[in-house]
Amino acid sequence: MNRITRFLAGPATLMAASLILLLSGCTAASRVGVTNDFDHAVNFRAFKTWAWYPQQPRDAEGGPAKGYESFLDKRMRASVAAEMAAKGLTEVTTTPDIYVAYSARVEDKQQVSPYYNGLGYPYGYGYGYYGRGAYSPVTQYKAGTVVIDIIDAHRKELAWRGTGQAQVNQNTIDEAETHRIVNGILSTYPPQDNNARR
């Protein structure tokens, strides 16, 4: 065994490799998938004030349509308000430029491993390593999905919609996850490639 092979097989190298895998796993788990769409004729630069849409739909926990705020509704409202303030938009109670509405839900999802070859073991490993049927190519997880709509209050039409999805740990979206998803969605607002803003 030469020096390079001994080094690569050493405990320090194995520990470093394990740490890298752990950190990359954390990074993947914290990723937020974000998409958006918008009306290209809208001048988003003209919007200065905002308010919550009066007929806010129910969130994943059944609020606020029950007459009180659910925990998720409180988290969503606080996160959205903070992001809008950071963008220089002022929350008002009457005659806003835009209304904001959201919907949120948690769903059970499945992911099939891209390395699964259909023979009971992943690519890159021999038959005897896992054994046929010992390797499960499907991972079960919970996904929190948030949709944020921005409605032009004067035209009463949808101006912008952002959607964010992230893996969550339970049947609700906790405070940190709510902030992370809302931040991810609203980081794409206002749209940067909108011709009407120039």
C-alpha positions in Angstrom: 0.0 0.0 0.0 1.7 3.3 -1.1 1.5 6.6 0.9 -1.5 8.0 -1.1 -3.6 4.8 -0.6 -2.7 4.9 3.1 -3.7 8.5 3.4 -7.0 8.0 1.6 -7.9 5.1 3.8 -6.9 7.0 7.0 -9.5 7.9 9.7 -9.0 11.7 9.2 -9.8 11.4 5.5 -12.9 9.2 6.2 -14.1 11.6 8.9 -13.7 14.6 6.5 -15.5 12.8 3.8 -18.4 12.0 6.2 -18.5 15.6 7.2 -18.7 16.8 3.6 -21.6 14.3 2.9 -23.4 15.5 6.1 -23.1 19.1 5.1 -24.1 18.5 1.5 -27.2 16.6 2.9 -28.1 19.6 5.1 -27.7 22.0 2.1 -30.0 19.8 0.0 -32.6 19.6 2.7 -32.6 23.4 3.2 -33.0 24.2 -0.5 -36.2 26.0 -1.6 -37.5 25.4 -5.1 -38.9 28.6 -6.4 -40.8 29.6 -9.5 -42.8 32.7 -10.5 -44.9 34.1 -13.3 -46.1 37.7 -13.8 -48.0 40.1 -16.1 -45.3 41.7 -18.3 -47.5 44.8 -18.9 -47.4 45.7 -15.2 -45.1 48.5 -13.9 -44.0 46.9 -10.6 -41.9 50.0 -9.8 -45.1 52.0 -9.3 -46.3 49.9 -6.4 -45.5 51.5 -3.1 -48.2 50.3 -0.6 -49.7 46.9 0.1 -52.5 45.3 2.2 -53.7 41.7 2.8 -56.3 40.5 0.3 -59.7 40.8 2.1 -60.9 37.2 1.2 -57.7 35.4 2.3 -58.2 31.7 1.6 -57.6 29.0 4.2 -54.1 27.9 5.0 -53.0 24.3 5.6 -54.1 24.5 9.3 -57.6 25.8 8.4 -56.9 29.5 9.4 -57.7 32.3 9.1 -61.2 31.5 7.7 -62.2 30.1 11.1 -62.2 33.6 12.6 -58.8 33.4 14.3 -55.2 33.1 13.1 -53.6 29.7 13.0 -49.9 29.5 14.0 -49.0 29.1 10.3 -51.1 32.2 9.4 -49.2 34.2 12.0 -45.9 33.0 10.7 -46.8 33.7 7.1 -48.1 37.2 7.9 -45.0 38.1 9.9 -42.6 36.7 7.2 -44.4 38.4 4.3 -44.6 41.7 6.2 -40.9 41.7 7.0 -40.0 40.9 3.3 -42.3 43.6 1.9 -40.8 46.2 4.3 -37.3 45.2 3.3 -38.4 45.9 -0.3 -39.6 49.4 0.7 -43.3 48.7 0.5 -45.5 50.1 3.2 -48.4 48.2 4.7 -51.6 50.2 4.7 -55.2 49.5 5.8 -57.0 51.4 3.0 -56.5 52.0 -0.8 -53.3 49.9 -1.3 -51.5 49.7 -4.6 -51.4 45.9 -4.3 -53.1 43.1 -2.3 -51.1 40.1 -1.1 -52.7 36.7 -0.6 -51.1 33.3 0.1 -51.9 29.6 0.3 -49.9 27.0 2.1 -50.1 23.3 2.4 -48.0 20.3 3.5 -48.1 17.1 1.3 -46.6 13.6 1.5 -44.2 13.2 -1.5 -42.1 10.5 -3.0 -38.7 10.7 -4.7 -37.2 8.0 -6.8 -33.4 7.7 -6.6 -31.7 8.7 -9.9 -29.2 5.9 -9.3 -31.7 3.1 -9.2 -31.4 0.7 -12.0 -34.5 -1.4 -11.5 -32.7 -4.6 -10.4 -32.9 -4.1 -6.6 -29.6 -2.2 -6.2 -28.3 1.3 -7.2 -25.9 1.9 -10.0 -22.2 1.5 -9.1 -22.8 -1.3 -6.6 -22.5 -5.0 -7.2 -25.3 -7.5 -6.7 -23.8 -8.9 -3.5 -23.3 -5.5 -1.9 -27.0 -4.7 -1.2 -28.6 -7.9 -2.3 -31.7 -7.9 -4.6 -34.6 -6.1 -3.0 -32.6 -4.7 0.0 -32.2 -1.2 -1.6 -35.4 0.9 -1.7 -35.2 3.5 -4.6 -38.2 5.5 -3.2 -37.8 8.1 -0.4 -40.8 9.4 1.4 -40.8 13.0 2.6 -43.1 15.9 3.5 -43.1 19.0 1.3 -44.3 22.4 2.3 -45.7 24.4 -0.6 -46.4 28.1 -0.4 -48.0 30.3 -3.1 -47.9 34.1 -2.8 -50.1 36.2 -5.1 -49.7 39.9 -5.7 -52.9 41.5 -7.0 -53.0 44.9 -8.7 -55.6 46.6 -6.4 -56.6 49.1 -9.1 -57.1 46.7 -11.9 -58.2 43.9 -9.6 -56.1 41.4 -11.5 -53.3 39.1 -10.6 -49.9 40.8 -11.3 -47.4 38.3 -9.9 -47.4 34.8 -8.5 -44.5 33.1 -6.7 -44.4 29.5 -5.6 -41.9 27.9 -3.2 -41.5 24.3 -2.1 -39.2 22.8 0.5 -38.8 19.6 2.5 -40.3 20.1 6.0 -40.0 17.9 9.1 -43.6 17.7 10.2 -47.3 18.2 9.2 -47.0 22.0 9.5 -44.4 24.5 8.3 -42.5 25.8 11.4 -41.3 29.3 11.9 -37.8 28.9 10.5 -39.1 27.0 7.4 -41.9 29.6 6.8 -39.3 32.4 6.8 -37.0 30.4 4.6 -39.7 29.6 2.0 -41.2 33.1 2.0 -37.7 34.7 1.7 -37.0 32.4 -1.2 -40.2 33.3 -3.0 -40.1 37.0 -2.5 -36.4 37.2 -3.4 -37.7 37.0 -7.0 -40.0 40.0 -6.6 -40.2 42.4 -8.3 -39.3 40.6 -11.5 -35.9 41.8 -12.8 -36.6 41.1 -16.5 -39.8 43.1 -16.6 -39.7 45.6 -19.5 -42.4 47.8 -17.9 -40.0 48.6 -15.0 -37.4 50.2 -17.2 
